[in-house]
């Protein structure tokens, strides 16, 4: 059984998928990830404060994440379409 906190970490396969999706869009990917990585780290930290994995706890974390990630530069369509299809 997977603990709820375990889902906060990406597998090697998931990381490879994300990296492949940015191939050919390295500069745009760097700008996006420079913004998104700290947002994801904050999100993970917020989620990890719920050691009992109680339902509903994540709502505030998710709203804060969604607000912050919207401020990041967008990826070009070609990269974004591949990026969002990675099975995370």
C-alpha positions in Angstrom: 0.0 0.0 0.0 1.3 3.4 -1.0 1.3 6.1 1.7 -0.3 9.3 0.7 3.0 11.2 1.1 4.7 8.8 -1.3 2.7 10.3 -4.2 4.6 13.5 -3.8 7.7 12.1 -5.4 8.3 11.4 -9.1 9.6 8.1 -10.3 12.5 7.9 -12.8 10.0 7.1 -15.6 7.9 10.2 -14.7 11.0 12.4 -14.7 12.1 11.0 -18.0 8.7 11.7 -19.5 8.8 15.3 -18.4 12.4 15.8 -19.6 11.5 14.3 -23.0 8.5 16.6 -23.3 10.8 19.6 -23.1 13.2 18.4 -25.8 13.5 21.2 -28.3 12.1 23.7 -25.9 15.0 23.9 -23.5 14.9 27.7 -22.9 11.2 27.8 -22.5 11.3 24.8 -20.3 14.0 26.3 -18.1 12.0 29.5 -17.6 8.9 27.4 -16.7 10.8 25.1 -14.4 12.6 28.0 -12.7 9.2 29.2 -11.6 7.4 25.9 -11.2 9.9 24.0 -9.2 9.7 26.3 -6.1 5.9 26.3 -6.4 5.9 22.5 -6.4 8.3 22.4 -3.5 6.0 24.7 -1.5 3.0 22.5 -2.5 4.8 19.4 -1.4 5.8 21.0 1.9 2.1 22.0 2.5 0.9 18.5 1.7 3.5 16.9 3.9 2.1 18.7 6.9 -0.8 16.2 6.8 0.8 13.1 8.4 -2.5 11.3 8.8 -3.6 11.8 5.2 -6.9 13.3 6.3 -9.4 14.0 3.5 -10.0 17.7 2.8 -6.7 18.8 4.2 -5.2 19.3 0.7 -7.8 21.8 -0.5 -6.0 24.9 0.8 -2.7 23.6 -0.4 -4.1 22.9 -3.9 -5.7 26.3 -4.2 -2.5 28.0 -3.2 -0.6 25.9 -5.7 -3.0 26.6 -8.5 -2.8 30.4 -7.9 1.0 30.3 -7.8 1.5 28.1 -10.8 -0.7 30.3 -13.0 1.9 33.1 -12.5 4.6 30.9 -14.2 5.4 31.4 -17.9 3.5 29.0 -20.1 5.2 26.3 -22.1 4.8 26.4 -25.9 1.9 24.3 -27.2 4.2 21.5 -28.4 5.9 21.1 -25.1 2.8 21.7 -23.0 0.8 19.0 -24.8 3.5 16.4 -24.2 4.2 17.6 -20.6 0.6 17.3 -19.5 0.2 13.8 -20.9 3.0 12.4 -18.7 1.3 9.9 -16.3 2.0 11.5 -12.9 
